[in-house]
């Protein structure tokens, strides 16, 4: 343990950094822009010296993506800043395997599609849900086509006793966050109010992970006729209704 502690660079450990959680389409667009900027800056450096701007502008604020998306991919996003969150640090690893603490997270941003793009975002969620439901079938060619190798020989058939279910097998496995969001949108289209217990049965997801997603998408009814249930926030409810009207 002492050797591992020595290999961690902590010179920047007290630096305040910002953490932003953004959709996959946004991070992918930024990575492509950063790669293109790096290649162009390397060629310009060779001709005119050092690049004065190592951090290229890849988005315009509201937050509006400078790159053009495909299909129903949202272009405008809203940023929600939070200061009340679990203390976190940012770590990095170089190509040589050197670890470093880059600082402490002082501000956290959650990026979500802007209200201008809710209709397109609803369509995008539907497309992802439909794609996730398509099962790819595989065909296998058997060399021995008489089927004898697939038939049990007489007298060798035995009844198999069901194996006891281990506690580890009963643990719920996390789905991809975006896939789970799409499933939840479908469930709330079926009915507007759901209890946490019923949603766990429908999605087969860990309780804590499901609560985290529900806090982003829904509000909890503490009183009234729907007490104890979750309901979609108005902005997400509007996107599903607009998508239904467009589909009909």
C-alpha positions as CSV (number, residue, x, y, z in Angstrom):
1,X,0.0,0.0,0.0
2,X,2.9,2.4,0.7
3,X,4.4,1.9,-2.8
4,X,0.9,2.6,-4.4
5,X,0.6,5.8,-2.4
6,X,4.0,7.0,-3.6
7,X,3.0,6.5,-7.2
8,X,0.1,8.9,-7.0
9,X,0.9,12.5,-8.0
10,X,-1.0,14.9,-5.6
11,X,0.5,18.3,-6.5
12,X,-2.9,19.5,-7.9
13,X,-5.1,17.6,-5.4
14,X,-6.4,20.8,-3.8
15,X,-7.3,22.5,-7.1
16,X,-11.1,23.1,-7.6
17,X,-12.5,21.5,-10.7
18,X,-15.9,21.4,-12.4
19,X,-17.7,18.1,-13.3
20,X,-20.3,18.0,-16.0
21,X,-22.5,15.0,-16.8
22,X,-23.5,15.1,-20.4
23,X,-25.3,12.8,-23.0
24,X,-23.2,10.4,-25.0
25,X,-23.9,12.2,-28.3
26,X,-22.5,15.4,-26.8
27,X,-19.3,13.8,-25.4
28,X,-18.7,12.0,-28.7
29,X,-19.1,15.3,-30.7
30,X,-16.6,17.0,-28.4
31,X,-14.1,14.2,-28.8
32,X,-14.3,14.4,-32.6
33,X,-13.9,18.2,-32.5
34,X,-11.0,17.9,-30.1
35,X,-9.3,15.3,-32.3
36,X,-9.8,17.5,-35.4
37,X,-8.5,20.6,-33.6
38,X,-5.4,18.7,-32.3
39,X,-4.5,17.6,-35.9
40,X,-5.1,21.0,-37.3
41,X,-3.1,22.7,-34.5
42,X,-0.1,20.4,-35.0
43,X,0.1,21.3,-38.7
44,X,-0.3,25.0,-37.9
45,X,2.3,24.8,-35.1
46,X,4.9,23.5,-37.6
47,X,4.2,26.5,-39.9
48,X,3.6,29.3,-37.4
49,X,4.8,28.3,-33.9
50,X,2.7,27.4,-30.9
51,X,-1.1,27.4,-31.0
52,X,-2.4,30.4,-28.8
53,X,-5.7,28.6,-28.1
54,X,-5.2,25.0,-27.0
55,X,-8.9,24.6,-26.0
56,X,-11.1,25.1,-29.1
57,X,-14.7,26.3,-28.9
58,X,-16.9,23.3,-29.6
59,X,-20.2,24.6,-28.4
60,X,-22.1,27.9,-28.1
61,X,-24.0,29.0,-25.1
62,X,-27.3,28.3,-24.2
63,X,-25.8,25.5,-24.5
64,X,-26.1,25.0,-28.3
65,X,-23.9,22.5,-30.1
66,X,-21.8,24.0,-32.8
67,X,-21.7,20.7,-34.7
68,X,-24.8,19.6,-36.6
69,X,-26.5,16.4,-35.1
70,X,-28.0,13.6,-37.0
71,X,-31.8,12.9,-37.2
72,X,-33.5,13.7,-33.9
73,X,-30.3,14.3,-31.9
74,X,-31.0,17.4,-29.7
75,X,-28.8,20.5,-30.6
76,X,-29.7,22.8,-27.6
77,X,-29.1,21.8,-24.0
78,X,-29.8,23.2,-20.5
79,X,-27.1,23.2,-17.8
80,X,-28.2,22.7,-14.1
81,X,-25.6,23.5,-11.5
82,X,-25.4,21.7,-8.2
83,X,-23.3,22.3,-5.1
84,X,-24.9,19.8,-2.8
85,X,-23.4,16.4,-3.8
86,X,-21.1,13.7,-2.5
87,X,-17.5,14.9,-2.3
88,X,-15.5,13.7,-5.3
89,X,-12.0,14.0,-6.7
90,X,-10.8,13.7,-10.3
91,X,-8.0,11.3,-11.2
92,X,-6.0,10.8,-14.4
93,X,-3.7,8.2,-15.8
94,X,-1.0,8.9,-18.4
95,X,0.1,6.5,-21.2
96,X,3.0,5.4,-19.0
97,X,0.6,4.4,-16.2
98,X,1.4,7.3,-13.9
99,X,-1.6,8.3,-11.7
100,X,-2.4,11.8,-10.6
101,X,-5.1,13.6,-8.6
102,X,-6.3,16.5,-10.7
103,X,-8.3,18.2,-8.0
104,X,-11.6,18.3,-6.0
105,X,-15.0,18.7,-7.6
106,X,-16.3,22.1,-6.6
107,X,-19.3,22.4,-9.0
108,X,-21.3,19.7,-10.7
109,X,-23.4,20.3,-13.9
110,X,-26.1,18.1,-15.3
111,X,-26.8,18.6,-19.0
112,X,-30.2,17.8,-20.4
113,X,-32.0,18.6,-23.7
114,X,-33.4,22.2,-23.8
115,X,-37.2,22.6,-23.9
116,X,-36.9,23.6,-27.6
117,X,-35.7,20.0,-28.3
118,X,-38.1,18.0,-26.2
119,X,-40.2,16.8,-29.1
120,X,-37.1,15.6,-31.0
121,X,-35.7,14.1,-27.8
122,X,-38.9,12.1,-27.3
123,X,-38.5,10.7,-30.8
124,X,-34.9,9.8,-30.2
125,X,-35.9,7.9,-27.0
126,X,-38.5,6.0,-29.0
127,X,-36.0,5.0,-31.7
128,X,-33.5,3.7,-29.1
129,X,-36.2,1.7,-27.3
130,X,-37.4,0.1,-30.6
131,X,-33.8,-0.8,-31.5
132,X,-33.1,-2.3,-28.1
133,X,-36.2,-4.6,-28.5
134,X,-34.9,-6.0,-31.8
135,X,-33.3,-9.4,-31.3
136,X,-30.7,-10.5,-33.7
137,X,-31.2,-14.2,-34.6
138,X,-28.2,-16.3,-35.5
139,X,-28.2,-19.3,-37.9
140,X,-25.9,-22.3,-37.4
141,X,-25.1,-24.8,-40.2
142,X,-24.8,-28.4,-38.9
143,X,-22.4,-30.6,-40.8
144,X,-24.2,-33.8,-39.6
145,X,-27.7,-33.1,-41.0
146,X,-29.3,-36.5,-40.1
147,X,-29.9,-35.2,-36.5
148,X,-28.5,-38.3,-34.8
149,X,-26.1,-36.3,-32.8
150,X,-28.9,-34.3,-31.3
151,X,-31.0,-37.2,-30.2
152,X,-30.5,-38.7,-26.7
153,X,-29.7,-42.4,-26.8
154,X,-32.2,-44.8,-25.2
155,X,-31.7,-45.4,-21.5
156,X,-29.4,-42.4,-21.0
157,X,-32.2,-39.9,-20.4
158,X,-32.2,-38.7,-16.8
159,X,-34.4,-36.2,-15.1
160,X,-32.5,-33.1,-14.2
161,X,-33.1,-31.6,-10.8
162,X,-33.4,-27.8,-10.7
163,X,-30.2,-26.2,-9.3
164,X,-30.7,-24.1,-6.2
165,X,-30.6,-20.4,-6.9
166,X,-27.5,-18.9,-5.3
167,X,-27.9,-15.5,-3.5
168,X,-25.4,-14.0,-6.0
169,X,-27.6,-15.0,-8.9
170,X,-30.4,-13.0,-7.4
171,X,-28.6,-9.7,-7.5
172,X,-29.9,-7.3,-10.1
173,X,-27.5,-6.1,-12.8
174,X,-27.5,-2.5,-13.8
175,X,-28.7,-1.6,-17.3
176,X,-27.2,1.1,-19.4
177,X,-28.5,4.4,-18.1
178,X,-30.0,5.6,-21.4
179,X,-31.6,2.1,-22.0
180,X,-33.2,2.3,-18.6
181,X,-34.5,5.8,-19.2
182,X,-36.2,4.6,-22.4
183,X,-37.8,1.7,-20.6
184,X,-39.1,4.1,-17.9
185,X,-40.6,6.4,-20.6
186,X,-42.5,3.4,-22.0
187,X,-43.8,2.4,-18.6
188,X,-45.0,6.0,-17.9
189,X,-46.8,6.0,-21.2
190,X,-48.7,2.9,-20.0
191,X,-49.8,4.6,-16.8
192,X,-48.9,8.0,-15.3
193,X,-48.1,6.9,-11.7
194,X,-45.8,4.2,-10.4
195,X,-44.6,3.1,-7.0
196,X,-40.9,2.3,-6.6
197,X,-41.7,-1.3,-5.8
198,X,-43.7,-1.9,-9.0
199,X,-41.0,-0.1,-11.1
200,X,-38.3,-2.4,-9.5
201,X,-40.4,-5.4,-10.6
202,X,-40.9,-4.1,-14.1
203,X,-37.3,-3.1,-14.7
204,X,-35.5,-5.6,-12.5
205,X,-32.9,-2.9,-11.5
206,X,-31.1,-2.2,-8.2
207,X,-33.1,0.0,-5.9
208,X,-30.5,2.7,-5.4
209,X,-29.7,3.0,-9.1
210,X,-33.4,3.2,-10.0
211,X,-33.9,5.9,-7.4
212,X,-31.1,7.9,-8.9
213,X,-32.7,7.8,-12.4
214,X,-36.2,8.6,-11.0
215,X,-34.9,11.7,-9.1
216,X,-33.8,13.1,-12.5
217,X,-37.0,12.2,-14.5
218,X,-39.8,12.3,-11.9
219,X,-41.2,14.0,-8.9
220,X,-42.5,12.0,-5.9
221,X,-46.1,12.5,-4.7
222,X,-46.0,12.9,-0.9
223,X,-49.7,13.6,-0.5
224,X,-53.0,13.5,-2.4
225,X,-54.7,10.6,-4.3
226,X,-51.4,9.5,-5.8
227,X,-49.4,9.5,-2.6
228,X,-46.4,7.3,-2.6
229,X,-45.9,7.2,-6.4
230,X,-43.6,8.7,-8.9
231,X,-44.8,10.8,-11.8
232,X,-42.9,12.2,-14.8
233,X,-41.8,15.8,-14.6
234,X,-43.8,18.1,-16.9
235,X,-40.9,18.6,-19.4
236,X,-40.5,14.8,-19.9
237,X,-44.3,14.3,-19.9
238,X,-44.6,16.9,-22.6
239,X,-42.0,15.3,-24.8
240,X,-43.8,11.9,-24.7
241,X,-47.1,13.5,-25.4
242,X,-45.7,15.5,-28.4
243,X,-44.1,12.3,-29.7
244,X,-47.4,10.4,-29.4
245,X,-49.2,13.2,-31.3
246,X,-46.6,13.1,-34.1
247,X,-46.7,9.3,-34.4
248,X,-50.5,9.3,-34.6
